[in-house]
Amino acid sequence: MDFYQECNTICMKARRICIAIAITIALSITLTAVAFFLLTTPAVKIGGWKELDMHTLESVRHAVTVLDSDGNTIVENYYSNNRMFTPIDEIPKDTQNAFVSIEDKRFYSHRGIDYVRMLGALKNNIFSASLKEGASTITQQLIKNTHLSGEKTFSRKFQEIRMAKQLEKTYSKDRILETYLNVVYFGNNIYGIGQAAKTYFNKSVSQLTVGESALLAGIINNPARFNPVTHPEQAKTRRNIVLQSMVTNGKLDADTAEKCKAEDVQINEIKQNVAFVTYLESIVSEAAIAMDRLPEELFERNCTIIAKAKKNEYTNVFNSMSRIVQESGVNWRVLVVDNCTACVIYDDSNMKNAHALLRQPGSAVKPFIAYAPALEKKAVYPVSVIQDEKTDFNGYAPKNFNDKYYGDITVADSLKYSLNIPAVKLTDMCGLPYAKAVASRFGIPFDAHDAGLAVALGGMHTGVTLKCLADAYATLANGGVYRPAQYVQAVYENDACVYSCPQAEGKRAVGEDTAFLLTDMLRQCAQSGTAKKLQAYKNVAAKTGTVERGESNSDAYCIAYTPKYTVAVWYGCDSGDIKIYGGQQPAKTVAAVLRALGDDTSFVPPDSVELYDIDCKKLYEEKAVYLAAPSLAKRYRTAAYFSKNNLPKRYSYGELPFIFDDPLLDGENFEIFERLA
């Protein structure tokens, strides 16, 4: 009897525990449901969370027109992100079905949220202890693409759901799908179904086949993995999955699907940025900043922007470019400035928002932080001898590439070969505050963290844009007058001019003598230094720069200028084992652009500069610069440019028993790049 009573007691306790657990679970589910309802209800306002912005969604339909300075049309309807807006009635039903089948099969039956799919994703995430499944509907994806970041957090997800519910009450299903297809990303810097159809297949959306539609629908899940240009087989496999989903959802018959699956992936040869993407981004950005507006406002007002450049100038460079930049495998940007008019005539990249990209400049900044200050301060001549040796600057001990040092070397040659120790010595000699002040006059930006000598080698906290460097080198071409290049001439709204670009006033950065001496040094760099791939061009001054990151290089530059043009090229990557050097691929790209430009003008010394003979023996033996005496034999002389305001004070006499030789001319394989300490 006692046994049965004890068992009954145990059962009663177990029952009470189970009831308590059930009540707890029920309460938890109820509270979770209530919390979910409150957090995802648009009517409940939550501080700090974004709200649905209809202007952002409507901006998909807004465009600007861009004309060149002669009134020729560059782009009649330029939509943000280089899209081409396509109305829903011009998108074939098969194309719509492909996207709906693979991305959101219950799109036409839910009200923004697919709770069935969400519960399935929740179960999978619990079992995998991750957030890898999001169960986003097309409506949610549209909200994420236009309003939110891609971070995987509960906060972002709740905001996404709130706005998706609200959007479903405002837009029809066709309107939502139309907007979505016009903003979704297709890889290769392509946004929107219109641009995707044109770029990948060279046709309008209305001409897309079922197979092509399925291929495009497959890309958006992972644009890098299913990129039909770089991963055609994976793109094909994904296309076939889309086709099968269309069959499963009753949107395509099995026979048609099998025929489409048998088709090869035929992709149009992609020419990056045929529609001047980076150039147009820069034009809109500059116009918006000048007018103190957001870029979106220019699109909303359907503005017409007059560019300063001429379309034929841009087209000439574009059509004459080789395939070098397109096959590099890394990010790149090419910028061309007309020095005479301070106008950007070419700007191209394979990156979105390249105009705003800040990167470490490496030794591309050396002329402005090390050499210009030393020349301007009259502390050295280009032919002054400087010691290239291991040096510790109060705890900062930079190194040359491969830890190789050349001992006595002229200032000009140290720049020609981009040696690190001389650059730091010159900066230290002038004093960092003075050196930064001079570089700032060239438009080089510094922040409070740039307080050490590493800036002499381009070790900057924030970095610079490529245009910033182009403007600095154009300053040398303009005789030391800084005048940043511009994109925009005027902006019109409803045929009325609402902005006219004022004539850019130049500000002197350094004297004409300093600018010419530095230009002459950089001409030597292009002839026999790190930029020697440009040696075919006798009127070109150039500088390279390379930034090391771990076992690879993250940034590589070659910036060159003639009296008329400045050409700036950047290659970069943040990961991988790609070895890029400023004197290699970037220099080849610069050479291709110079061929297209065909400038044969020459640099002319200003009145403040004169060519003098110096005594090689004194230079070699005493490391001192003496003007050659009239009686010194010609074979013991070498000519060098000097500022008339900074001439050697002594003449020399004597004889040189041997010919002064350049110890660094060691063949075609010589390369220098900079290591950031």
N, C-alpha and C positions, 0 to 999 in steps of 0.2 A: 504493500500500500504506500509506504513511504517512497518507494522507488517511483511509482506512478505520479505521486504528488510532486516529487522533485523534477521529473521529466516535464510535467505540466508547467511547473514554475519556470523552467528553462525555456520552454516554448513560448510562454507569455512574455518573458523578457526579450527573447529574440524577435517576437512579433512587434513589441513596442519599439525595439531598435530599428527594425525594418520600416515601421511606420514613420519613425523620426527621420530616418534617412530619406524616405520617399517625400516627406514633407519638406525636408531641407532641399532636396533636388528640385521639387516643384517650385519652392520659393525662389531658388536660384534661377531656374528657368524663367519664372515670372518676372523677377527683378531684371534679369538680363534682357528679356523681351521688352519690358518697360523702358529700360535704359536705351536699348537699341532704337525703340520707337521715338523716344525723346531726342536722342542724338541725331537721328536721321530725318526728323520732321522739319521742313524748311521754316515753318512758322515759329519754331523755338529758336531764338537767337542765342548764339554762343560767342562770347567775346574772343576775338583773335582768329575766328574761322572765316574763310572766304565765303562770299555770297555770289550767287549767279549773276554774271554781268552780261546782259544781252548785247551791249555794244561790242564786247569781245567776240561774240559769236557772229554778229552781223558784219564785223570787219572782214570776214572771209570773202564777202561779196564786194568789198571796196578795193579800188585800185588807183594808182597814180599813172600819169603819162610822163615819159621822159623824152625830151628833145635835146639835140646837140646845139651848139652855139650858132649854127647856121639855120636852125629850125627843122632839121631833118629828124624824123622819128627814130629814136633808139628802141623804145618799147612803148606801144600804144596803151596797153593795159598791163601794168606790172603790179601783181599782187604780192603781199608779204610772203617771205620764204620762197620766192620764185615760183609760186603756184600759178596755175591756169584754171580759173574758176569754170566749172562745168555744171550746168543746171541738171537737175535730176531727170528731166525728160530727154536729155541727150545721152544719158547713161543707159546702155542696153540692159534689159531685164536679166539676161544671163549674168552680166557683170554684177548687178545688185545681188542676185541670188548666190553668187559665189562667195561674196563677202558675208552675207547673212548666214549662209550655211555653215561656214567654218568659224565665224566669230560669235554668232548669237542666233541660234536656230529658232528661238522663241521670241525674236525681236518684235514681231507684229502682234504678239499676244500679251506680253508683259507691259508694265507701266514704268519702265526704267530700270527695274530690279528683277532679276531672274532668281526667285527664292529657291526653286528646285536645284538649279545649278550651284547656288550659293551654299546650300546645305551639303551638297556633294563635295564641294571644295573644302568646306569646313572640316568634314570628316577626314579627307585626305591630308589636310594640314595638321590635324591632331595626330594622326598616325605617323606622319613624317616629321613631326615636331619642327615645322617650318611654316613660312608664309609664301611658299612658292606658287600656290594657286590662288588667283584673285577672283575668278568667276565674273569678270567685268562684262557687262553688256555693251553694245555699241554706244548706247547713250552715255554710259559711264566712261567709256574710252574717249568719247568726244569731250566730256568735261575734263578729264585728266589732261588731254592734249592741249586744251585751250585755257585752263584755269589753274592747274596744279602741277606739282613736280612728279617725278616717277618714283619717289621714295616709297618703300613698303612699310607703312606704319598704319596703326588703327585710326589715328587722327585723320590722316589723308583719306583713308577709305571711307570713313563716316562723312567727311565733307563731300566726297565724290558722290555718295549715295544721296545725300540731301539735295544736291544740285541736280542730279539726274532725275529725281522725282519731280522737282520743280520744272525742269525743262520739258518733261513729258506732258505737263499741263499747258505748256506754252506753244510748243512746236508740234506739228503733225509728224507722223512717222517718216513720211517722205522728206520733210524738211530736215529732220535729224539725220537721216541717212545721207542726204545731199551734203550737208555741212561736214559730216564725218569724212566722207570720201574726198572732200576737198582740202582736208587738213592733215590726214594721216600720213605718216612717214614711210617712204618706200626705199630707204637706203640711198647711198651715193648722192647725198644732199638734195634729194627729190622729195617734195611735199605735194600731196594732192594727186588724184587719179589722172587729171589732165596732163600734168607734167610727166607723170610716170608713163603714160601711154606714148607721149611724144618722145621721151628720152629712150625708153627701152625698145619701142616698136616703130617709132617714127610715123605714128598715125594718131588720129583723133580718138577720143574715147568711144565715139559712136561706131568706129570701125573695128573695135576689139572682138576677137573670136572668143569662143568659150574657153579654149585652152589658155589663151593669153590672159583672160579675165581670172582664171583659176591661179595662174602663175602669180599675178599681182596680188591676189588675195592671200596667197601663201607667204609672201615676203613679209608682211607687216607683223607677223608673230615674232620674228627675230630677223630684222633687216640685215644684220651682219652674217648670220649663219645661212640664211636663204637668199643671199645676194646672187642673182643670176649671172652677174659678170665674173665674180671671183669664185663662186661655188655652184656652177651650173647643174651638177648632178644632184646636190642637195636641194636646189631649187626645183628640179624636176620631180624629185620624190615628194616634196611638200605639195607641189601642184597636183600630183595624183591623189594625195590625201584629200585635197579640197574637192576634186572632181568626185571622189567617192562619197564625200559628205553631201554633195549635191544630189547624188543618186539616193542616198539613205533618206534625205529629207524630201524626196519627191520633186526635186527641182530640175532633174536631168535624167533622161533614160539611160539605161546601162550600156546600150550599143554606142551611143554618142560619146559616153564617157570613155569607153575602151578605145575608140578612135582617137580621142584627144590624148589619152595616155600614151599612145604609140607615137605621137608627134615629138620631134626633137625640139629642144629649146632654142629658138632663133631670136637672138638679141641684136638689136641695132648697135653699131659701133658708137660707143658713148664718147662724145666730145664734151669734156667738162665745161660747164658754164657757158654754153652757146648763147644764152640770153643775158650775159654780163652779170651774173648773180652777185659776185663780190663787189663789183663796180657799182651796181644799183643799190646794194645795201649801204655802201659808203655814201652815195649821193643822198639817199633818204635820211640817213643818220645825220649828215652834216647840215642838211636843210632844217631838220627838226631842232637840232641844237641851236642853230643860228636864229630860229624863230621862237625859241624857248617853248617848244611844244614836244609832245611825244610823237614818235614816228606814226603811231596808229592814227593820230589826228590828221596827218597828211593824207592817209588812205581814206579816212572817213569823209574828208572834204573833197576827195577826187581831184587833188591838186595836179597841176602841170609844172614840172620842174625842168628848168633850162640848165643843162650841164655846160661847164666852161669848155670842155673838150669838143673835138669834132669826131663824128662817127667814123669817118674814113681813117683817122689816125688810129683809133682803137682796132678797127677791122684789119688794118695793115699789119699791126703787131700780131693780132690773133691768128690771122691766116698764114703768117710767115713762121709762126712758132713750130718747132719740131715736136715730136711726141715725147720729148725728154721728161717733162714734168708729169705727164699722164701715166708714165710707166715706172715712176720712182718707188712706189710702194709706201710712201710716207706722206705726211701732210706738207703742203707747200703753198706759197703765195708769191706772186710776181707783181711788182709795182713799177710804173714808169712815170716820171715827172718831167714836164717841159720846164727847164730852168728859167727860160726867158719870160714865160707868162705865169709862172708859179701855178701850173695847172696839172692835175693828174690826168694823164691821157690813157692809162691802162691800169687795170687792177683786176687780178684774177686769182682764184684759189680753189682748192678742192674741199674747203672747210666752210661751215656756216659761221657767220659773224666773225670772219677773219679780220675785219677792219678793227675790231676791238681787242684782239688777242695780244696779251702782254707776255713776253718771253725774255729770258736772259740773253743779253746781246753778245756775250763773249768778247773776243777782241775786236769786234766791229766797232766798239765804243772807244778803243784806245786812242785814235787820232784826236778825240775831243777832250778826254780826261787826262791824257798824259802828254801828247806831243804839241797840240795847239797851245796849252798853257805855257809850256817851256819855251816855245818860239815867241809867243806874245810877250813873255816876261823878259825876253832877250837873255835867257839863262844859257842857251846853247845855240850852236849853228847846226844845220843838217849834217855837216861833216865833222862835228865834234866827236871825240872818242869817248865812249862810255864802256864801263867794265861789265861784261855779262858773266856773272859768277854767282854761286850760291850766296844768298844774303838773308840775314834775319833782321826784319824790321820791327824791333821791339816785340818779338813773339810771333810775328807773322812771317812765315818762311815760304813764299811761293816757289814753284818749280817750273822749269821749262819742260816741254814735251820730251819724254824719254830721259828726263833728268840730264839733258845734254846742254853744255854751256860753251861759249865761244870766246871767252876772254875779251880782249880789246876789239871793239866794233864801233862803227860810226852810228850816230843817232839815226841817220837815214836807213842804214842797213838793218838796224834793230827793228825798225818798223816794217821794212820790206819783208823780213823773215818772221815777223810777229813774235819776237822774243818777249818773254814775260818779265824777266828781271829788269831790263832797261825801262820798260813801261812803268813798273812800280817805282823805280828809282827816280824817274822824272817827275812822277806825281808827288812823291815824297819831297823831292827837291823844291818843288813849287809851293808845297803846302797843300794839304787836302782841301781846305776851305776855298783857296784860290782856284785850284784845279776844278772843283765842282762848280764854282761860280762861272768860269769860262765855258765849261761844258753846258751849263744851263742856258747860256746865251745862244747855243746851237739848238735849243729845244729839248735837251736830254733831261728827263725828270729824275729827281732824287727824293727819297723820303727820309724820315728820321732814323731809320735803321741803316742807311747807307753812310756809316760813320767810320769805315775802315778802309785800308788801302786796297782791299779786294775789289773795290769798284774800278780800279785801274785796269782790271782784267775782265770787267763786265759782271762782277759778282754783285748784282743789285737785288734788293729785297723784292721789289715789285716788278721790275723789268720794263721793257719798252715795246711799243708797237713797231711794225716794220716801217710804217709811214713816218714815224718819229725819226728813225735812222735815215730814211730817204731825204727828209727835210734837212737833216744835219749835213749830209754830204752835198746836197744841192747848195747849201750855204757856201761851201768851199768853191763850187763852180761859179757862184755869183760874186766872187771876190770878197767873201767874208760877211756878206749881208744876209741875215736870216729872214726869209719870207716863206712861211709854210704854204705848201701847195694846197689848192682848193679844188673841190669837185663842182660846186654849184655857182651858177651865175645869177639866176633869178627863180622866183616861185610865183605862180599865178593861180588864182581861184576865180572861177567864172569869168575868165578873160581879163581880170584885173590883177595887176602886179601887187603882191602883198609883201614881197621881199626882193631886194636887189642887193647883191653882194658888193660891199664897198671895195674899192681898190686896195689890195693888200699893201700896207706900208712896211718896207723893210727896216730891220733894226740891225745895226752893225754888231756882229759877234766878235770878230777879230779884224785886225788891219788887213789891207790888201796884200801887204808883204807876207804876213803869216799865212794867209789863205793860199797864196801862190806857192810858197815854199813847201807847205804841206801837200799841195796838189802835185808838185814835182816829185816829192818823196813817194806819193801813192802811184804815180806813173811808173816809177821803178818797181813798185810792188806788182804792177800788172805786166811789166816786161820780163822780170826775172825772179820775182818773189813768190809768195804763196798764191797769188792770183795769176800766175804766168800762163794759164790757159787762155788769157786774153791778149797775149803778146802780139797777135796779128793786128791789133788795133793800136796804132802809135799815138793816138790822141786820147787815150783812156786812162783815167786814174782809178784805182780799185783797192778794196780791202776785203779780206775774208775774215771769218770768225767761226769758231767751233766750240761748242760747250759740251764737256764730258759729263756723263751721268752713269756711274757704275762702270760696267764693262762696255757700255755703248755710248753713243753721243746723242744728246737730246735735241740740239739745235745746230744748224749750219747756215752761214750767211755768205753771200758775195754781193757787195754793193759797189757799183762802178758808175763813173760819170764822165761825160764829155762836156765841152762848153755848153752844149744845148740840152742834153738829156741826163737824167739820173735814173739808173736801173737798180732796183733793190730786189733781191731774191732770198727767200727763207725756206729751208726745209726743216722739218722737225717731227719728233715723235716722243712719247713719254714712256714707252715700254718696248721690249724686244731687244734683239741683239744687232740692230741695224747700225752699221758704221757709216756715218755721213760726215763729210768734211767740206768746209767752205770752198776749198780750192778745187774740188772735184765736181760733183753734180750741180751745185748752185752756180759755179763758174761756167759750166757748159751751158746752162740755161741763160745766163747773162750774155754769153757769146751769141746765142741764137737770137736774142732780142736786139743786140747791137747790129747784127746783120740786117734785121728788118728795118731798123731806124736809119741806117746808112748815113750817119752824121760824119762829115769829113772836116769839120772845123777844127782849129787848133787852139790850145791855150796860149795866150799872149802875156808875157811878163808885164806887170804894171810898172809905172815909172819909179816906184819905190823899191824895185828889185833890180839888181845888176848881176851879170855873170863875171866872176873873177877867177883868175888862176891862183891856186894855192900850192904851197911847197909840200910835196909828198914825203920828203925825208923828215921834216919837222913833225909832220902828222904821225909818221910811223915810229920814229925814235922817241920823240918827246911827248907824244899824244897832245900836241898843241897845234892850233890853226894859225898859220902864217900866210900872208899874201905872198905870192911868188915875186921875187925881185925881177926887174927887167932883164938882168943878166943871166937868170937861171935858164938852163937849157930846156927846150920844149919837152924832151923826153922825161924830165923830172917834174913836170907840171900836171895838174889835173884841174879841170874847170868845175866850178860850183856856184850855185846861186846864193846870193846874200841879200839881206835887207840893207838898204842904204843907211838905215837907222841903227844898224848893228853890224858894223864891219870890224874885222880883226884890226888891231891897233899896230901890228908890227909887220915889217917886210923881212924876208929871210934871204940869206946868202948861203952858199955852200952847194955841195954836190951830193947826189944820191947814187950809191954804188950798185943798186939793183932796182928792178921794177916792183912797185907796190902791187901786191896781188890780193884779190878778194878770196878769202879762205872758204867762203860758203857756197861757191858755185859748184855744186857737187852732183849735177845730173838731174834727170827728169823725175826721179822718184822721191825727191826731197819734199816733204810735207811738214807743216807746222800746225799744231792746233793748241788751244789753250786749256789748261786744267784749272778749274775754279777751286781755290783753296778753301 
